[in-house]
Amino acid sequence: MERKNYLEKYSIWFLVIIYSVGVAGHLYKKTLPLMLALTPFTLLLVAVFIIFFAVKNNKSVAAWFLISYTLTFFIEVAGVKTKLIFGNYTYGNVLGVQLFGVPLIIGINWVIVTLGSISVAERFINNKLVVVIIAGAVSTLFDFLLEPVAVKLGYWNWFNNTIPMQNYLAWFLIACVIASLFLVMKLKVNKSLAEKYLYIQSGFFIILNYFL
């Protein structure tokens, strides 16, 4: 247990350092191209840390990750192709390797954001339905902070540079579905690193939104 707490503590500081460097690198024009090139690798590295602490040898948690990843990835594919789920948008090249027009990292980000949001919700309430609603709301708030910066950095682009309300509604509903699955499966998992990462990422996007 002590070793686990030790690793988690220093993993948090590792994330703080990475994103602090990221803020500085994004705000300095000469290093911005490098920061954008490193974005998918940074997201993948962080995902490995969080999944390591969350999954360990728990097959049920691994199954939830896999199901949630697959679900959100193909919802994104349908969204890009039909324009009916989130609105009219396309992905740029910043987030790395794509399949069917969607970066492979996207599904991982969905799962980690939702896991952190569940952790936030469970700090305030035990009622499962309310936890699902709060987790959906927190995930949607995160997307609200993310969207302006994502567009500026070329993660993705919206038709007429307009972020439709249906995007946020879709985020809320999809996050609620993933959170519901988590609670139905009665998973016992270390969510604290995912929660801290949610705070760190939120701070990152708030700062960039102000200065970019």
N, C-alpha and C positions, 0 to 999 in steps of 0.2 A: 504493500500500500504506500509506504514512504517513497519507494522508487517511482511509483506511478505519479504521486503528487509532485515529486521533484521534476519528472519529465514534463508534466503538464504545465508547471510553473514556468519553466524555461522555454517551453513551446510558445506560451503566451508572449513572453518577452521577445522571442524570435519573430513572431508575427508583428509586434509593435515596431520592431526595428525595420523589418521588410517594408511595411507600409509607410513608415516615416521617411525612409529613403525614397519610396515610391512617390510620395507627395512632392519632395524636393525635386526629384527627377522629372516629374510631369510639369512642374512649374518653370523649369529651366529649359528654354527652347532647344539648346544644343543637345540635351540628353533625352528630350521627349521621344524621338524616334526609337532610341534604345529601350526606353520604358515600355513603349507600345509593343516592340518586338518580344519583350520578356513577359508580357501579360499572360498569355496562355500557360507558360511554364510556371509562373508564379501561382496561378490559380490551381494548377495541377499539384504542385508541391504542397500547398496548403491543404488541399483536399486529402492528400495522403496522410498528413498529420492528423487531421480531424477524424478521418475514417479509421485510422489506427486506434485512436482512443475510444471511438464509439463501437466499433465492430469487435475487435479482438477475435476470440474464437466463437462468438455468438452467431450461429447460423441463421437464426430468426432475424437478427438485425441486418445481417448481410443480405438476406432475402428482401427485406424492406427497402434497403438501398437500391438493390437491383431492380425491383418492381417500380419504385418511384422514379429512378433514373430513366428506365425504358418508357414509362408512361409520359413523363414530362418531355422527353426528347421527341417522341412521336407527336405529341400535342404541338410542340414547336414546329415540327415539319408540316403538320396540317395547317398551322397558323400562317407559315410563310407561303405555302402553296395556295391556300384558299382566301387568305386575307380576312377570314370570317371570325377568327377567335380573338386575336389581340388587336387586329386592325391591319392596315396596309404598311408593311415594313419589310426590309431585307437586311440581312447581315453583311457586314463588311468583312475584311480579312484579318482584323486585329486579334480575334479570339482563336485563331489557329485552324487546325484541320476541320473540314466540314464534311457532312454526309447529307445529301438531299437539301443542301443549302443552309444547314444548321450546324454550328460548331459543336463538336463532340463534347466540349467542356460544359456546355449549357445545362445539360441534365444534372451534372454533378453540382453545379452552383445552385440549382433549384432545390436539391435534396439538402444541402448544407444550410442554406438560408432557412428552409422550413424547419429543420432540426433545431437550429438556434432559436427560432421563433417559438417553437413548442416549449423550449426551456424557459424562455421569458414568460410565457403564459402560465406555466406551472408554478412560477414563483408567487403568483397572485391568487390562484384559484385551483380547486381540486375537481370541480365539476367538468366532466369530459366535454360536454357540448360547448361550454363557455371557453374551455381551453382551445378547442378547435377554432372557434370564432376569433379569439384573441390572436392565435397563431396566424390565421389568415390575414388579420388586420395588420399585424406586425410585419409580415412578409410583404404586404402591399405597400406599407409605409417605406420599407426598404427600397422597393422598386421605384417609388416616388422620388427618393433621394438619388437613386442610381440613374434614372432616365436622362436628365439633362446632360450629365457628364458623359454617359455612354454615347449619346448622339454627337457631342463635341469631339470625342476621341475616335469616332468612327467604328464603335463596336457594332452598331446597327443604325439604320436610317429609316425615318418615318416619311410617308408620303406627305408632301407639302410642309414638312418639318412640324407636323402637328401630332401630339401624343393623344390619342383618343381615350375617352373615359372607359371604353370597353376593355382597353388594355388592363386597367387597374381592376375592373370587375373580374376579368379572366384570372388575373394574378390571385385575387382573393379566393375565388372558387377552387382553383387548382391547388393552392396551398391548403385549403380546408380539406380537400380530398386526401392529400398526402398525410396531413396531420391525423385525419380520421383513421386512416389505415394504420398509422403508428399506434394509436390508442387501442384500436380493435385488436391488434396483435399483442397488446399488453407487454410491450418491450421495455426491458430494463437496460438502460444504456447511459453512458457518461456523455451528457450533452453540454457540459460546462464550457468546453473549448469551442464548440460550435457557437455558443451564445456569445462568448468573448469575441470571437471572430466577427460575429454580426455587428457588434459595437464598433470594432476596429474598422471594418469596411464602411460602416455608416459614417464614421468620422472622416475617413478618407474621401468619400464622395461629397460630404458637406464642405470640406475645405476646398476641394477642387472646383466645386460648383461656384464657390464664392470668388476664387482667384482666376480661374480660366477665362 
